[in-house]
Every structure is written in C-alpha cells, then in structure tokens.
Amino acid sequence: MKALTARPAKARAAEPRAHRISLRRSMRSAAQPPQREPARTVTLMIMLETATPKVDPVRS
C-alpha cells in the first residue's frame, strides 16, 4: 500500500507547472463566459430600448 500511495504523489510532483497552470486557465476560461453573457444581454437590451448608436460609451 505504501508504494501505491507514494506513486501518485511522485506523479503529481513530476507534473510540469505549465500543465497545472493550463488546467487553471481552462477552468477560469470555462467560468468566464457565464459572467460575460449577462453584460452582453444588458447592452443588447439597452440598444433595443434606445435604438441609438450612442450605447458604445456605456460599454466602456
């Protein structure tokens, strides 16, 4: 059992940090779209309500 428990730890230590960072980035990118979508919908609603191209300053 000691060998079985020791191997995963060694495998984790052998993993390059770049791989872990890429996993974290992938998780972040997966979590970001839901946060961006509401803002888009809000801008679309404002554009529909105003129907004017002056909505761009509100975005920035």
Residue, then its C-alpha position, 0 to 999 in steps of 0.5 A: m500500500k505504501a508504494l501505491t500511495a507514494r506513486p501518485a504523489k511522485a506523479r503529481a510532483a513530476e507534473p510540469r507547472a505549465h500543465r497545472i497552470s493550463l488546467r487553471r486557465s481552462m477552468r477560469s476560461a470555462a467560468q468566464p463566459p457565464q459572467r460575460e453573457p449577462a453584460r452582453t444581454v444588458t447592452l443588447m437590451i439597452m440598444l433595443e430600448t434606445a435604438t441609438p448608436k450612442v450605447d458604445p460609451v456605456r460599454s466602456 
